[in-house]
Amino acid sequence: MGESVITDETRALIGKPLGNSYVAGEVDRSSVQKFVTAIGNPNPLWTDESYAKGTPMGGCMAPPTFIISISPQATLPDGSSPNEA
């Protein structure tokens, strides 16, 4: 297996809050469906309720990266935006 592209600094952020965020509007199942279609991720955990019920999650959920797509005002703990280049 190759070397991980996840840095130690990034790994240390796993499970930590992104900082302040604002989500404009309500999130529903169709929003998640559009997102997973756009990113080409066919994981049934995102869209197949009968499959997802049999997992430890107990039901469908959004992919971890979905939150960034709906909260463009998110800030990292240092106050910077994940959207800044």
C-alpha positions in Angstrom: 0.0 0.0 0.0 1.2 3.5 -0.8 2.0 6.3 1.6 -1.0 8.2 3.0 -1.7 11.6 1.6 -3.3 12.7 4.9 -0.8 14.8 6.8 -0.4 14.5 10.6 -1.8 18.0 10.9 -4.9 17.0 9.0 -5.3 13.8 10.9 -5.2 15.7 14.1 -8.4 17.6 13.0 -10.4 14.4 12.6 -13.4 14.6 14.9 -12.8 18.2 15.8 -15.4 21.0 15.0 -14.7 23.0 11.9 -15.5 26.2 13.7 -18.4 28.6 13.1 -20.7 27.9 10.3 -24.0 29.0 8.9 -26.2 26.7 6.9 -28.7 28.5 4.7 -31.9 26.6 4.3 -33.1 23.1 5.2 -31.3 20.0 4.2 -33.4 17.1 2.9 -32.9 13.7 1.3 -33.0 15.2 -2.2 -30.1 17.6 -1.3 -27.9 14.6 -0.3 -29.0 12.7 -3.4 -28.0 15.6 -5.7 -24.6 15.9 -3.9 -23.7 12.2 -4.1 -24.7 12.1 -7.8 -22.5 15.1 -8.5 -19.5 13.7 -6.7 -20.1 10.2 -8.3 -20.1 8.4 -4.9 -22.5 5.4 -5.2 -22.2 4.3 -1.5 -25.6 2.9 -0.6 -25.2 4.3 2.9 -26.0 7.7 1.4 -29.2 6.8 -0.5 -30.5 3.2 0.2 -32.5 3.3 3.4 -33.0 -0.5 3.5 -29.2 -1.1 3.2 -28.4 1.7 5.7 -30.8 0.4 8.3 -28.6 -2.7 8.5 -25.4 -0.7 9.3 -24.1 0.6 12.6 -25.5 4.1 11.4 -29.0 2.7 11.5 -30.1 4.8 8.5 -29.0 6.9 5.6 -26.6 9.7 6.3 -24.8 12.3 4.2 -21.2 11.9 3.2 -18.7 13.6 5.5 -17.9 16.2 2.8 -21.5 17.2 2.3 -21.3 19.8 5.1 -18.8 21.9 3.2 -21.1 22.0 0.2 -23.9 23.6 2.2 -22.0 25.9 4.5 -19.7 28.0 2.4 -19.2 30.4 5.3 -17.6 27.6 7.4 -14.4 28.6 9.2 -11.6 26.5 10.5 -10.5 26.8 14.2 -7.9 29.4 13.2 -10.6 31.6 11.6 -9.6 30.9 8.0 -12.1 29.5 5.4 -11.7 26.1 3.9 -12.6 27.8 0.6 -9.6 30.2 0.7 -6.9 29.4 -1.8 
